[in-house]
Amino acid sequence: MICSIDFGRYQTRSLAIDAGGVRPLHSAQVNSTYLAFPGTAVLRQALAAQRVSVLSCGDDLLVAGTDQAQVRGLCQQPPVPLFPGGRVPREDAAARQLLYLLTQTMLPEPESASDVCILTVPAHSSGPDEEGTEFLERLIRMRGYQPRLLGAAEAAMLSESHQSRFSGVSAVMGAEASSVCVARHGLVYATDTLSVSGNAIDRQIAHQFSMYTWDAAGISYPDFERIRVWRQGLGEEQGFLRNTQVSKLVEILSDSVACLATSVLEAVAEGLSDLNPQETIPVVLAGGVSRTPRLTDLLADELRLQSGQRLRFHVRLAEQPELAVVRGGLVYGMLDSRSTAVSSERAA
């Protein structure tokens, strides 16, 4: 069996397929958050009446996974992220315990000790979370799989660039950071991680359009879920081109798009030094933020502007932006499995 799990800041997704790469076996998707309730008798009874799974941690009752949607109205606090700041928390025992349960639940029972699981972790502009990655790898081993770490942008390249023979640029816009990969025929030549993030964009949207939610103490927080639904729901069929809110959204996106374009051009210069100026460079965008309307057009314009029109780019949205990374992990696992099998045959 080959598995892929994408530990995302907002959602964690997994896929599994048989070793032959033919029969899909499993897929799962849950929010990378949990709700914390005071452990009062009243709330225990209310949660029991809703028939949700509850985990006790100290004085709190924790609800994770798909049950959160059912009891969200009972909670007076915003959802707690399992990856605050895009990292595995060191001191949050509840989050670490839930990550263990999440991994056990989202990965099916392995068929053999040699089964592999490709994992991707949240990107962070200040560098990799090595301790957190080791923790997640340990959870995968505890489930019975051999972990293989893969970058999000590299995964997106594998899942979305078959038409260009796995050549070009892939960019994954994450919640805490974005990653860029430049490859030719499947060989990675350059990668980069930058601070452009969905959270930063959505905080600006919250401030611009007063999209906040409040806890029991009256403290306000950006209503990220409402913002994402609003941002992704904009379209020309809703008067998109005449919508004044869209004009503000374009202004908010401009700095992020400029930074992303700079990163793409630097990675291309580093990885494709022998590039033919007449060659069109395919660029694919993935990640939840990439579904924002006009984003691909804005990036194409910015690449053309910053390159002085010396380079030609074709920017497009991934076919399944949110699933591109986990699907790419599965492709990587299949290629790794076949390579191992060929090596074993040659050694025999």
C-alpha positions in Angstrom: 0.0 0.0 0.0 1.1 3.6 -0.7 -0.2 6.5 1.4 0.1 10.2 1.2 -0.8 12.6 4.0 -0.7 16.4 3.7 -0.6 18.1 7.1 -2.0 21.5 6.2 -2.5 24.5 8.5 -6.3 24.4 7.9 -7.0 20.9 6.7 -5.2 17.6 6.7 -5.8 15.3 3.8 -4.8 11.7 3.1 -5.0 9.3 0.2 -4.1 5.6 -0.2 -3.7 3.2 -3.1 -2.7 -0.4 -3.6 1.0 -1.1 -4.4 0.2 -1.6 -8.0 -1.1 1.9 -8.3 -4.5 0.7 -9.6 -7.1 0.5 -6.9 -7.9 3.5 -4.8 -8.3 2.3 -1.2 -8.9 5.3 1.1 -9.3 9.1 1.2 -9.9 11.4 4.1 -10.1 15.1 4.9 -10.5 16.9 8.2 -9.9 20.4 9.6 -6.5 20.8 11.3 -8.2 22.4 14.3 -10.0 21.4 17.5 -12.6 23.0 19.8 -12.0 23.2 23.5 -14.9 23.2 26.0 -14.9 23.7 29.7 -15.5 20.3 31.3 -18.8 21.2 33.0 -21.6 18.7 33.5 -23.9 20.8 31.3 -21.5 20.8 28.4 -20.8 17.1 28.8 -24.5 16.4 28.6 -24.9 18.7 25.5 -22.0 17.0 23.7 -23.2 13.6 24.6 -26.6 14.5 23.2 -25.0 15.4 19.9 -23.2 12.0 19.9 -19.8 13.5 19.1 -16.5 12.0 20.1 -15.0 13.9 23.0 -11.4 13.7 24.4 -10.7 14.8 28.0 -7.5 16.8 28.5 -7.1 18.2 32.0 -10.2 20.3 32.8 -11.2 20.6 29.1 -13.2 18.6 26.7 -11.8 18.5 23.1 -13.7 17.9 19.9 -11.8 17.4 16.6 -12.3 16.1 13.2 -15.7 16.4 11.4 -17.6 16.6 14.7 -16.6 20.2 15.0 -19.1 21.5 12.5 -21.9 19.8 14.5 -21.1 21.5 17.8 -19.5 24.8 16.7 -22.4 26.8 18.0 -21.8 25.5 21.5 -18.3 26.8 21.6 -17.6 30.4 22.7 -14.0 30.3 21.4 -12.6 30.2 17.9 -11.1 26.8 16.7 -7.6 26.1 18.1 -5.1 25.2 15.3 -3.2 22.0 15.5 -0.3 23.8 13.8 -0.2 27.3 15.3 2.0 29.5 13.2 2.4 26.5 10.8 4.4 24.5 13.4 3.8 21.5 15.6 3.3 23.0 19.1 5.8 21.9 21.7 3.8 22.6 24.8 0.3 22.0 23.7 -0.3 18.4 24.9 -3.9 18.4 23.6 -2.8 19.3 20.0 0.0 16.6 20.0 -2.4 14.0 21.4 -5.0 14.9 18.7 -2.3 14.8 16.0 -1.6 11.2 17.1 -5.3 10.3 16.9 -5.7 12.1 13.6 -2.8 10.2 12.0 -4.1 6.8 13.3 -7.5 7.6 11.9 -6.6 9.0 8.6 -4.1 6.3 7.5 -5.6 2.9 6.9 -4.1 -0.2 8.4 -0.8 -1.0 6.5 -0.6 -4.2 4.6 3.1 -4.8 5.2 6.1 -3.4 7.1 7.5 -2.0 3.9 4.4 0.2 3.1 5.4 3.9 2.7 3.6 7.1 3.5 4.6 10.4 1.9 4.1 13.3 4.1 4.1 17.1 3.5 4.1 19.6 6.4 3.1 23.3 6.6 5.6 25.6 5.1 7.2 28.4 7.2 9.1 31.3 6.0 11.6 31.2 8.9 12.8 27.7 8.0 11.7 24.1 8.4 10.3 22.9 11.7 12.7 20.0 12.1 11.5 18.9 15.5 7.9 19.0 14.5 8.6 17.1 11.3 10.4 14.4 13.3 7.3 14.2 15.6 5.0 13.7 12.6 7.3 11.1 11.1 7.3 9.3 14.4 3.5 9.2 14.4 3.6 7.7 10.9 6.0 5.0 12.0 3.7 4.2 15.0 1.0 3.6 12.5 3.2 1.1 10.7 4.4 3.0 7.7 7.9 4.1 6.5 7.7 7.9 6.2 9.1 9.9 3.3 9.2 13.7 3.5 8.3 15.7 0.4 8.0 19.5 -0.2 4.6 20.9 -1.0 5.7 22.6 -4.2 7.5 19.5 -5.4 4.4 17.4 -4.8 2.2 19.9 -6.7 4.7 19.6 -9.6 4.2 15.9 -9.7 0.4 16.0 -9.6 -0.2 18.9 -11.9 2.6 19.1 -14.6 2.3 15.8 -16.5 1.2 17.7 -19.6 4.5 19.7 -19.5 6.5 16.6 -18.8 7.0 17.6 -15.2 8.8 20.8 -16.3 8.2 24.4 -15.2 7.3 26.1 -12.0 4.9 25.1 -9.3 3.9 27.4 -6.4 1.8 26.4 -3.4 0.3 29.3 -1.5 -0.1 28.1 2.1 -1.7 29.6 5.2 1.6 30.6 6.8 4.0 30.6 3.9 4.3 29.8 0.2 6.7 27.5 -1.6 8.1 27.5 -5.1 9.7 24.7 -7.1 11.4 24.8 -10.5 11.9 21.5 -12.3 12.8 20.0 -15.7 11.6 16.5 -16.6 10.9 15.8 -13.0 14.4 16.8 -11.7 14.2 19.7 -9.2 16.6 22.5 -9.9 15.5 25.1 -7.4 13.2 25.7 -4.5 12.2 28.6 -2.4 10.0 29.4 0.6 8.6 32.9 1.1 6.4 34.8 3.6 3.5 35.2 1.2 0.6 33.5 3.1 -3.1 33.1 3.1 -3.4 34.2 6.7 -1.6 37.5 6.1 -4.0 38.2 3.1 -7.1 37.2 5.1 -6.1 39.4 8.1 -6.0 42.3 5.7 -9.4 41.3 4.3 -10.8 41.1 7.8 -9.5 44.6 8.6 -10.8 46.0 5.3 -14.2 44.5 5.4 -14.7 44.1 9.2 -15.0 40.3 8.9 -14.4 39.4 12.6 -15.8 36.9 15.1 -15.8 37.4 18.9 -15.2 35.0 21.9 -17.1 35.0 25.2 -14.8 37.8 26.6 -15.5 40.1 23.6 -12.1 39.6 22.0 -12.3 39.8 18.2 -10.5 37.5 15.8 -10.5 37.4 12.0 -13.3 35.1 10.8 -11.0 33.0 8.6 -13.7 30.5 7.5 -16.1 33.2 6.4 -13.3 35.1 4.7 -12.2 32.1 2.7 -15.8 31.4 1.6 -16.3 35.0 0.5 -12.9 35.3 -1.2 -13.2 32.1 -3.2 -16.9 32.7 -4.0 -16.3 35.9 -6.0 -16.7 35.4 -9.7 -17.7 37.2 -12.9 -21.1 35.7 -12.8 -21.7 37.7 -9.6 -20.7 41.0 -11.2 -17.1 40.3 -10.5 -15.6 42.9 -12.8 -17.9 45.6 -11.4 -17.7 44.7 -7.7 -16.0 47.4 -5.7 -15.0 44.8 -3.1 -12.9 43.0 -5.8 -11.0 46.3 -6.5 -10.0 46.3 -2.8 -9.2 42.6 -2.9 -6.8 43.3 -5.9 -5.1 46.0 -3.9 -4.7 43.7 -0.9 -3.2 41.0 -3.2 -0.8 43.2 -5.1 2.1 43.1 -2.6 1.8 39.3 -2.1 1.6 38.7 -5.9 4.7 40.9 -6.4 6.7 39.0 -3.8 5.6 35.7 -5.4 6.6 36.8 -8.8 10.0 37.8 -7.6 10.5 34.4 -6.0 9.5 32.6 -9.2 11.9 34.7 -11.3 14.7 34.1 -8.9 14.1 30.4 -8.8 13.9 30.3 -12.6 17.2 32.2 -12.9 18.8 29.8 -10.5 17.4 26.6 -11.9 17.0 27.2 -15.6 20.1 29.2 -16.6 20.2 27.8 -20.1 16.6 28.7 -20.7 15.6 29.6 -24.3 14.0 33.1 -24.1 11.4 32.0 -26.7 10.4 29.0 -24.5 7.1 29.4 -22.6 7.5 28.5 -19.0 4.4 26.8 -17.4 3.5 28.0 -14.0 0.9 26.2 -11.9 -0.7 27.6 -8.7 -2.0 25.3 -6.0 -3.2 25.7 -2.4 -6.4 27.1 -1.0 -5.4 30.7 -1.5 -4.8 30.1 -5.2 -8.5 29.8 -5.8 -8.9 33.6 -5.2 -10.3 35.1 -8.4 -7.9 37.1 -10.6 -4.9 35.7 -8.8 -3.5 33.8 -11.9 -4.0 36.9 -14.1 -2.3 39.2 -11.5 0.7 36.8 -11.3 1.0 36.6 -15.1 1.0 40.4 -15.4 3.5 40.8 -12.6 5.9 38.1 -14.1 5.7 39.9 -17.4 6.4 43.3 -15.8 9.2 42.1 -13.5 10.9 40.2 -16.3 10.8 43.1 -18.7 8.9 40.9 -21.0 12.1 39.0 -21.7 10.5 35.7 -20.5 7.2 34.1 -21.5 5.0 32.5 -18.8 1.8 30.6 -18.9 0.1 30.8 -15.5 -2.8 28.5 -14.7 -4.7 27.2 -11.6 -4.2 23.6 -10.6 -7.1 21.4 -11.6 -7.7 20.6 -7.9 -5.9 23.3 -6.0 -6.5 21.9 -2.5 -5.8 18.3 -3.4 -2.7 18.9 -5.6 -0.2 18.4 -2.8 -1.7 15.2 -1.4 -2.1 13.8 -4.9 1.5 14.6 -5.7 2.6 12.8 -2.6 0.8 9.7 -3.9 2.5 10.0 -7.3 5.9 10.3 -5.6 5.2 7.2 -3.5 4.2 5.2 -6.6 7.4 6.3 -8.5 9.5 5.5 -5.4 7.9 2.1 -5.1 8.5 1.3 -8.8 12.1 2.5 -8.5 12.7 0.3 -5.5 11.2 -2.7 -7.3 13.4 -2.2 -10.4 16.5 -1.9 -8.2 15.6 -5.1 -6.4 15.2 -6.9 -9.7 18.6 -5.7 -10.9 20.3 -6.7 -7.6 18.8 -10.2 -7.9 
